[in-house]
Amino acid sequence: MNPIEDEMALRELMARYIDAVNRDDADTWINTWAEDGTWNLMGEPVTGRANILALWQQMMASFEFALMLPSSHLFTVNG
């Protein structure tokens, strides 16, 4: 991939992540994560899709609704 394709792929991934949060779509949300990904939530790292999904579902259950908005962002791709 070239740098423009890399950046577009990252932007698409971020858009899918945010959209899944806003729609409370657990299947789409967890599919934005690598199998061996680590989510550092409030200083507590959680590793692996199954563990990440369980924590996300626990967290989302405490909200009547969620609205996540993308912030300004820049990507730097190395390698």
Secondary structure, DSSP 4 states (H G I P E B T S, - for coil): --HHHHHHHHHHHHHHHHHHHHHT-HHHHHTTS-TT-EEEETTEEEESHHHHHHHHHHHHTT-S---------------
